[in-house]
């Protein structure tokens, strides 16, 4: 199963008042685990950025004026989103801005039935509690110290972790790795995912397998390796 966790930054609160998208960040989840594939871009809004919006995300027109307009990145964005579920916090806000930009670019709107709203999930799971992204990061002990201002890709990274907590899939997540400058995504994203450790490989010799089994025996009865070895024995005898 593939899902896209995303966030946007904008020039204001209402696309019907002429406010525009200026940044989008997307994180791909495959079977509820970040795959390492991301989409991230800044967008020239072709208008000013009000001071109140700049105070939130720190993006001004001087920075954005040489960035591509939405129409030049829309096809790459839609290819990344594909037809998969879209996860966002207060999702109708982000969906409204995306659909306004898609309409300007003469592309079909994204439908609400694709949307998973983590704000609604959080309100159901924690009624009466504060459920902003920062609040949820604090609740789930997710490090959000880098979030001094809003940023679409960073917020999408944090939201991916929050989402997995909300749906009870956190144990499957190995965590989003710190920035590795030599491994930055070629499309400009600045996060990678740690590779999943591989279980016992069939390329081990018989002696190495025996040594490994003896090591696993020292780990106790709850070791996840025991589940693997049990499954492996079943597969080998099939």
N, C-alpha and C positions, 0 to 999 in steps of 0.2 A: 504494500500500500504506500502510495506517495502522497505527501501533503506539503503545502507551502505555507510557512509562517512569514508574515510580512508586516512592514510598517512604512508609514509615509511621513514626510514633513511638508508643510504647505505655507503659503503666504498669509493664511487666515483661517477662519472657521467655517466659511460657507461658500461653496463653489458657485452657488446661484448669484452671489454678490461679486463675481469676477475673481475670486481668489483661486490660486493655481497650485498645482503640485510642484515641489522643487527637489524632492529626494524620495527614492524608494529603495528599500532593502528587503531582500527575500532569502530565506533559509530553506533548503530542501530537507524534508524528513522522509526516510524510506523505512517502513516498518517501525515508525516511531523513534528512529535513530537519525541524527544529523549525518548526512552523507558527505558533507564537505563541499557540495555544489551550492553556489550562491549567485544571486543577481543583485547588483548594486549600481545605481547611477544617480548623479545630480542632474537636474533639469533646469534649463533657462525658462523662467516663468513668463518672460516677455511683459513684465510689469514690475512695479516697485515691490519691495519687501517692507511692510510696516514695522515700526520700531518694536511693537509688542510681540510680533512674530520673531523678529531677530533676537529678542531677549530670551526666547525659549530655545531656539536651535542654533543661533549664532551664524546663520547663513544670510549673507547680504547680496545685493545685486552685483556689487563689484566682483564677488567671488563667482556668481552664477552666470554672468553675462557671456562668458565664452564656453559655457556648457551646452550640450545639444538640446534642441527643443524636443518636446515629447514625441512629435510625429516621427522623428528620426530614430527613436529607440523603441517605439511601440511594438514593432514586429519581434524584436529580440525578447522583449518583456513577455509578450503573449506566448511565444514559443517556450519560455521558461515556465510560465504558469500552467500551460497546457490545459487539460480539463480536470485538474485535480482539486481537491478541497483546499480552501484558503483560510488560514487561521490568523486572526488579528484581534487586538484589544480595543474594545469599543469599535467594532468592525464596520458599522454603518458609516462612521465618519470617513474611514479610509476608502470604503467602497464608493461613497458618494464622490470623492475627489477623483478616484480612478475612472469611474464611469463618465464623469464630466470631461476628462481628458480623452477618453476613448471616443466620446461623441464628437469632439472637435477633430479627431483624427479619422473620423468616418469608419470606426470599428464597432462591432457589436458590444453591448454592455455585458458586464459580468453579472450573473444572476445571484440572487440572495441564497438560493438553495445550496450553493457551493460554500457558503460562509460558516465558519465556526468562530463564535465570538467568545473569547476567553474572559471578557468582563462578565458576561452572563453566566458562564461556568463558575466563575469565582463568587458571584453573588448567590448562586444556589448552594455552593459548597460552604461558604463563609457568610451567611446572612447577618447583616448588621455590622459587618467589619468594613474597614477601609480596603478597597480593592484596586487601587491604582497599581501600575506596574511596579513602582518602587516599594509599595506596601507588600505586594506579593513576593517580591525578591527577598525582603526582610523576613517575611513569614517562613519562607522555604529555605532560608540561609543561602541564598544565591548571591554571590559577590557582584554588587552593582556600583562599586566605588568609582569605576571609570565613567559613570553616567553623570558627569557634571552638567552637561546640557543634553537635550534630546538629539538623537541621531538615528536615522532609520535603520541602518544595518546593525548597530549595537543594540538598539531596542528590539529588533527582530531576534538577535541572538539570545538576549535575556528572556524574551517572550517564549522562545522555543523551550527553554528550560522550565519556565513557569507552566507552560501548557502540559508538559509531561508530568509535572507534579499534580496538576489539576485532574488529569485523567488517570492517575495512578500508574503511569508507565516510567517513572523516574529510574527504577532499577535497571531499565534497559539502556539508559543514557550514560555514556562514559564521560560526558562533559565536553564543552566547547573549549578547544585549546587556546592558549594565549597566542597573540600575534607572532607569526614567524616570518620575518621580512623576506627570506629567500623562498617562501612557499606561498606568497600572496596569490590569490586567484587571478587569472589573467584578465578577468573582466573588472578588476579593481576592488574586489571584496577583500577584507582584511581579517578573515578568520578561517581557521582550518579545524578539522576534527581529528582527534587522536585515532590512530588505526586501532581496530579491535584486535586484541590478542588472539592468536589462532590456537585451537586445542591440539592435542597430540597428533603429530603428522604421520602419515603412513610411511614416510621416508626414513623413520628411525629404525635402527637395527633391533634384532630381538633382544640383545643385551641391554640396549638403551631403553627399550620398552619395559623390561624387568626393573631396571633402576628407577624408572619413572613411577611405576606402580608401587615400589617400595617407599618412594618419597611421598606419594599421595596417601599412603597408609598412615603417615605421621601427621596428617593434617586434620584428623578427626572425622567423625561420622557425617558432619554437615558440609563437608567440602563439595563444591560444585563439580570438581574433577571426578568425584565418585559417580555422579550422574552421567558424565560423559563416558567414563570407562564402562559403565553398565550398558549404555546404549551402544558403545563400540563393540562390546562382546556379543550383543544381540545381532548387530549388523554382520559381524564376522562369521557368525554361525548360521546366518540365513542362507 
